[in-house]
Amino acid sequence: MSITSDLIRGHTDTIILARLVDADNYGYEINKSIQQRTNGNYELKEATLYTAFRRLEEGGNIVSYWGDEQTGARRRYYKITDTGRETYHRLIGEWKSAKEMIDKLIETEKMEDKK
């Protein structure tokens, strides 16, 4: 099943913050994690990902720093802040409320009768 971008577009910040709650990470690995968690059905475009990083950083939700890799290219890592954790929890609450409302709006009376 393919997931359309329109369904997810408004939740990019939540998705990125969720990937940073447990550990700092860099863009490629965050996007790879998103692909893996969706069995390859969804990935963020690079421009969308880095625009979101900028927006989240400007909002004080994440901070970035350069890694100290000994081999390969230097990576810019992102770390969630306390403000970012608060934002994440708020956004999850908003998601749950919206999901509940949408479930009610798309459920038909015939579906309700079968319960």
C-alpha positions as CSV (number, residue, x, y, z in Angstrom):
1,M,0.0,0.0,0.0
2,S,1.4,3.3,-1.0
3,I,1.1,6.2,1.4
4,T,0.4,9.5,-0.3
5,S,2.5,12.5,0.7
6,D,-0.6,14.6,1.3
7,L,-1.7,12.5,4.2
8,I,1.7,12.9,5.9
9,R,2.9,16.3,4.8
10,G,1.6,18.2,7.9
11,H,3.3,15.7,10.2
12,T,6.9,16.0,9.0
13,D,8.1,17.8,12.2
14,T,6.4,15.1,14.4
15,I,8.0,12.3,12.4
16,I,11.5,13.9,12.6
17,L,11.2,14.7,16.3
18,A,10.1,11.1,16.9
19,R,13.3,9.8,15.2
20,L,15.3,12.0,17.6
21,V,13.6,11.3,20.9
22,D,15.8,8.3,21.6
23,A,19.1,9.4,20.1
24,D,20.9,12.1,18.1
25,N,21.1,11.3,14.4
26,Y,21.9,12.7,11.0
27,G,19.7,13.3,8.0
28,Y,20.5,10.3,5.9
29,E,19.9,7.9,8.8
30,I,16.7,9.6,9.8
31,N,15.3,9.2,6.3
32,K,16.6,5.6,6.1
33,S,14.8,4.9,9.4
34,I,11.5,6.4,8.0
35,Q,11.8,4.2,4.9
36,Q,12.5,1.1,7.0
37,R,9.6,1.8,9.4
38,T,7.2,2.1,6.5
39,N,8.6,-0.9,4.6
40,G,9.8,1.4,1.8
41,N,6.4,3.0,1.3
42,Y,7.4,6.5,2.4
43,E,10.5,8.7,2.4
44,L,11.1,12.4,2.9
45,K,12.5,14.3,-0.1
46,E,15.9,15.7,0.8
47,A,14.7,19.3,0.4
48,T,11.7,18.6,2.7
49,L,13.9,17.0,5.3
50,Y,16.5,19.8,5.4
51,T,13.8,22.5,5.3
52,A,12.2,20.8,8.3
53,F,15.6,20.6,10.1
54,R,16.0,24.4,9.6
55,R,12.5,25.1,10.8
56,L,12.9,22.9,13.9
57,E,16.2,24.4,14.7
58,E,15.0,28.0,14.3
59,G,12.1,27.1,16.6
60,G,14.4,25.8,19.3
61,N,13.2,22.2,18.9
62,I,16.5,20.7,17.8
63,V,20.2,21.8,17.8
64,S,22.7,20.6,15.3
65,Y,26.4,19.8,15.6
66,W,29.2,18.4,13.4
67,G,30.2,14.8,14.1
68,D,33.8,13.8,14.6
69,E,34.0,11.0,12.0
70,Q,37.5,9.8,11.4
71,T,36.6,8.5,7.9
72,G,34.2,9.6,5.2
73,A,32.4,12.9,5.1
74,R,31.6,14.9,8.2
75,R,28.0,14.6,9.2
76,R,25.7,17.1,10.8
77,Y,23.9,15.6,13.7
78,Y,20.6,16.7,15.2
79,K,19.6,16.6,18.8
80,I,16.2,17.2,20.3
81,T,16.0,19.9,22.9
82,D,13.7,20.0,26.0
83,T,11.5,22.4,24.0
84,G,11.5,19.8,21.1
85,R,10.3,17.1,23.5
86,E,7.5,19.3,24.7
87,T,6.6,20.1,21.1
88,Y,6.8,16.4,20.2
89,H,4.3,15.4,23.0
90,R,2.0,18.3,22.0
91,L,2.1,17.2,18.3
92,I,1.4,13.6,19.3
93,G,-1.7,14.7,21.3
94,E,-2.9,16.8,18.3
95,W,-2.3,13.8,16.0
96,K,-4.4,11.5,18.3
97,S,-7.2,14.0,18.4
98,A,-7.2,14.5,14.7
99,K,-7.1,10.8,14.0
100,E,-10.0,10.2,16.3
101,M,-12.0,12.9,14.6
102,I,-11.2,11.7,11.1
103,D,-12.1,8.1,12.1
104,K,-15.5,9.4,13.2
105,L,-16.0,11.5,10.0
106,I,-15.2,8.7,7.6
107,E,-17.0,5.9,9.4
108,T,-20.4,5.2,7.9
109,E,-23.5,4.3,9.8
110,K,-23.4,0.8,8.2
111,M,-20.0,0.3,9.7
112,E,-21.3,1.4,13.1
113,D,-24.2,-1.1,12.8
114,K,-21.8,-4.0,12.3
115,K,-20.0,-3.3,15.6
